Amino acid sequence: MPESTTLTTASAPTTVFIADDQAMVRQGFGALLAAQHDISVVGDAPDGRIAVAEVARLRPDVVLMDVRMPEMNGLDAARQILADTREPKTRVLMLTTFDLDEYVYDALGMGASGFMLKDAPADELVRAVRVVAEGQALLAPTVTRRLIADVTSRRSPSRGRNRALDVLTPRELEVLELIAHGLSNQEIAAKLFVAEQTVKTHVGKVLGKLHLRDRAQAVVLAYESGVVTPG
């Protein structure tokens, strides 16, 4: 009697596109990411206009988008990419040279999944791509918390309670607050003494009820609504 065999299908690698006007950055990031077993670099572009066209053609899972580029800056390019409603949706991770870039807040508001510094360690870049590909926002690093606090402190929160938040249960509102403080699902689970899967369910309901693309937009809304205050 022949032995039975079990067929296993390896999950497809995360596809990445790199948009940056510096060839060395594109080549360096590309080589680093291509060396990972679960990541495939499918293309790159030296400016935002080319990036928009190529991303529409290639439909990568994640785009690493430089903020400052010729022809079309990264913010405008990201806006066009994120406006595409086709499935699967491409996620955008903004790249910047400065830890308090003036455009980052707007990028988060339009649906970018976060940002990171170009000079971040190699392992952080790889981790960032994986985190964003999983549908999470890159909000945990201290520098990101500082940026959000700094930029939102210049904007007056909405007067009174945002009525849109009334659709949330007390627990969901608590989860939104913890998301805004930069906590991961695992950290939220530990703080609330619940299972991580329960937190994932709450996060999904928060995003769905508030019609938000991802956690980054949830953070922006939480600050603008006064759920949390900068600092």
N, C-alpha and C positions, 0 to 999 in steps of 0.2 A: 504494500500500500504506500503510495507516494506521500512524502511529508507535505503537510499543509504549510503554506507560506503566507505571511502577513505583509501586505504592501503598505509602505508608509510614504507619505508625500511630504517632502520638506517644504516648509513655508517659503513663499517667494521673498527674495531680498527686498529691503526698502530701497526704492529708487530715489536718487538725489540729483538735483540740478543746482549748479553754482553760478551766481551772477555777481561779478565783481570786475571793476575796470582794471585791476592790477593782475597781469598774467601770472606773476609769482604766487599770488594768493590763490588763484584758480587752480594752478598746477599743484601747489602744496596741499591745499585742502582736498583736491581730487585724489592725489596719491594716498593720502592718509585714510580717506574714507573707502577708497577702492580696495584697500588692504584688509578691510573687515569682511568677515565671511557672510554677514547678513546685510551688507549695504552694497548697492551698485550705483555708480555715478553714470548717469545717462547723457550728460551734456553740460555745457557751460556757455556763458555769454559775457561780453565786455561792457554791455550797457543795458539799460532797462528796456528799451524798445525791442531789442533782439530777444531779451529774456522772455518778454510777454509772448512773442510769436512762438518761440521754441517750447515754452511751457505748455502752451495751448496744443502744440503738436505732440509732445512727448508725454504729457500728463504724469509727471513724477509725483511721488508721495510727498516729498519735502523739497522746498526751494530755500537755499541759503542766499539771502538777498542783501547785498551791500546797500547801505542807506544812500551814500553819495556816489552817483555815477553820471556820466555824460549822456546826452541825447534824451534820456528819461531817467529821473532819479528813482531810487529804490522804493520810495513811498508811493509814487504814482504807479510804478510797475506792480507793486504788491496789491494796490487797490484794484487794478484791472484783473489780476490773477484771482483774487479772492472774490470778485464779483461773479466769476464763472460758477454757475449753479449745477454744472454737470457732475455726475458721480463717476469715480470716486473723487472727492475733493482734495485738491492740493493744499498742503499747509506751508506757511511761509515763516521762516526764522530769519529775523533781521540781523545783519552784521554791522557793527559800528566800531570806530576807532576810539570813540570817547565814551566814558562810562555814564555821562549825563547828556546824551544826544537829544537835541530839541525835538526830533521827529519821532522818538520812540513811543511817546504817549499816544500820538495820533495813529501810529502803526498798530498798537494794541487795540485801540478803539475800533479800527476797521476790520479786525479779525486776525491779525498776525498772531502767531502762537508764542511770541516772545522775542527776546533778543539776546545776543551775547557779544562779548568783545572779541575782536579779531586776534588779539594776543593771548586769548585764553589757552590754557594747556591743552595738548592734543586729546587727552582722555575726556576732557570736558566737551570738546566739539563732538566727539563720537557719541557721548552720552546724550548730548543735546538733540542730535538727529534722532536717536532712538526714542527719546521722551516725546518729541514732537510727533513722530510717526505713529505713536500709540494714541495720539489724540489729546495729550496733556499739554499744558502750557509750561514753558520754561520760566518759572517764577521763583524757584527756590533760592538761587544764589543771592547772597547779601547785596551784591551790587544792584540786582534787579529791584529788591525791596527799597533800596535807597533811591533809585531812580524814580520809581512810582511815587514814593513819598515826596520827593523833591518837586516833581512836575505837578502833581495834583495839589500840592500846597499852594500853588500859584493860582489855582482855580477855586472859586467859591462853590462849596457843595450846594445842592439844591435846597431851597428853603422848605423846611418841613419834610415829612416822610414821602418818598416816592411811592405813589399809589400802585405802581406796577408790582411792588414787592408784596402787596397784600395777598397775592396768589400763593405765596410760600407759607408752609407750615412753620411753627416756631423752630423745629429741628432743622428744616431746610434753610431757614434764615441764619441759624447758627453755623451751619456748614458753609454758607456763603461768606460769612465773616471770617471763618478760618481759612478759606481759600484765598481771601483777600490779604491775609497775613502771610501768604506764601507757603502754607503747609501742604504737604503731599497727602495723598489718600491714606497712606500708612500712618503718617503723623496725626491726621485727623482721627483715624480709628483709635489710636492710642489715647488721644485726649478725651474722646467721647466714650471710651470703653465699649466699642462696638466692633463688629467684624469689618475688615477692609471692603468686602463685597457690599456690605450695607452702605458704606460711605459712597462707593461707586454708584449705587442706586440713587442715593440722595443727590449726588452731583449731577447725574443724568436728569433728574427731575427739575433741579434748579435751572439747568441750561435750557431744558425744554420749555418750562413754564415762562421763562423770561425771554425766550426766543434768541438765545445767545449761541454763537458759533462754538466757543470753547471757554476754558477757564480764564484766559487772558481778558476776554470781554467781560467776564464776571467780575474780575478785579476792578476794571475801570468803572463798571456800574456801581460796585460797592463803595468806591471812593466818592463818586459823583453824587451818590444818594445819601452819603453821610452814615452808611452802615459802619464804616471804619473811618478813622481820621488819620491823616498823615502824621508820621513821627515815630 
